[in-house]
């Protein structure tokens, strides 16, 4: 993993879509924002969606880009602009 980047597999309920889109879907390269409530994120991240890890807390409230969508989960890449 490159410095300043993180990749997460998230439940769609953990995301808010920011890109213009005709429906509530997450097409590849959509810009999304991860919910900012870490307790809710932890509760939503069941094993069906890749589970929860502590690095996800650092991603709460930040934006990322959808890399892949598969069976109710969205793979999001977040880039830390400070790096």
C-alpha positions in Angstrom: 0.0 0.0 0.0 1.4 3.4 -1.0 2.0 6.0 1.8 -1.0 8.3 2.1 -3.5 5.8 0.5 -5.9 3.4 2.1 -8.3 0.9 0.6 -11.4 -0.3 2.3 -14.3 -2.6 1.5 -17.4 -0.9 2.9 -21.1 -1.5 3.2 -23.0 0.8 0.9 -24.8 2.1 4.1 -21.4 3.6 5.2 -21.2 5.9 2.2 -22.8 9.0 0.9 -22.4 9.5 -2.9 -21.1 12.9 -3.9 -20.9 12.5 -7.7 -23.8 13.3 -10.0 -25.6 10.1 -10.5 -29.0 9.1 -11.8 -29.8 6.6 -9.1 -28.5 5.4 -5.7 -25.7 3.3 -7.2 -22.0 3.5 -6.8 -20.4 3.3 -10.3 -16.7 2.9 -10.5 -14.8 6.2 -10.0 -17.7 7.8 -8.1 -16.7 10.2 -5.4 -18.1 9.2 -2.1 -17.8 10.3 1.5 -17.5 7.8 4.3 -19.8 8.4 7.3 -18.3 10.3 10.1 -19.8 8.3 13.0 -17.1 5.7 13.9 -19.5 3.7 16.1 -22.1 3.4 13.3 -19.3 2.5 10.8 -18.1 -0.3 13.1 -21.7 -1.6 13.6 -22.3 -1.6 9.8 -19.1 -3.3 8.9 -20.2 -7.0 9.3 -18.0 -9.8 8.0 -20.1 -9.7 4.8 -18.5 -6.4 4.0 -14.9 -7.1 4.9 -15.2 -6.6 8.6 -13.9 -3.6 10.6 -10.3 -2.6 11.3 -9.1 0.3 13.3 -7.6 2.2 10.3 -11.2 2.8 9.2 -11.7 5.2 12.1 -9.1 7.5 10.5 -11.2 7.5 7.3 -14.5 8.6 8.9 -15.8 11.7 7.2 -13.3 11.8 4.4 -13.8 11.4 0.6 -12.7 8.5 -1.6 -13.2 7.1 -5.0 -15.0 3.9 -5.8 -12.7 1.2 -7.2 -15.0 -1.8 -7.3 -18.6 -2.8 -6.4 -19.4 -6.3 -5.5 -22.5 -7.9 -3.9 -23.5 -5.0 -1.6 -19.9 -3.9 -0.8 -18.0 -1.0 -2.3 -14.2 -0.9 -2.4 -13.1 2.7 -1.8 -9.7 4.2 -2.2 -9.0 7.2 0.1 -6.0 9.5 -0.4 -4.7 11.6 2.4 -4.1 15.0 0.9 -1.6 15.9 3.7 1.0 13.3 2.5 
